[in-house]
């Protein structure tokens, strides 16, 4: 699996998180291979993480069990020789395996060599249930006829009110492209269901409310 995350997923105002994982930009329960890119919030990876990446954390932080100010929570090894992973703004990295790459902590964050691996097991069943429920919602196919510049006018999707649910095939994710989300309001939530299990993902998203976008990789194990 490869990934380049460009959006931050947060809880909507006034809602109650169902799990501590609601504070995270992304949770991956297996291994990850990244070619670069960055997130706008904390990341949790259950397996080994191979390749360079930047966790460009801002004011929000995650708490997992008793571990606080989480920027990176990695159950396995972080690898690939001279590849650099960076955690910004003084947030912490919790690593369960060996550190076999350059891990740069910017802003005096701390590296801890402990991870509650059972947390990933308990979270996986909860999030799989939520993912299945989202995948069953009425959705509209994302128009990918112009593979280099995809425009999504959310006013044309009226299937679920302000929850704008789309679906796309995994084969359409691999080519690098830009997704422009148009006419999105602060009350809209955009969900993109990805059909298939072979995900090679490197999208850039332009949207007025990036914190209200959710990618649902329902069939990726």
Buried (B, 14 or more C-beta within 10 A) or exposed (E): BBBBBBBBBBEEEEEEEEBBBBBBBBBBBBBBBBBEBBBBBBBBBBBBBBBBBBBBBEEBBBEBEEBEBBBBBBBBBBBBEEBBBBBBBBBBBBBBBEBBBBBEBBEEBEEBEEBBEEBBEEBBEEBEEBBEEBBEBEBBEBEBEEEEEBEBEBEEBEEBEBBBBBBBEBEBBBEEBEBEBEEBEEEBBBBBBBBBEEBBBBBEBEBEBBBBBBBBBBBBE
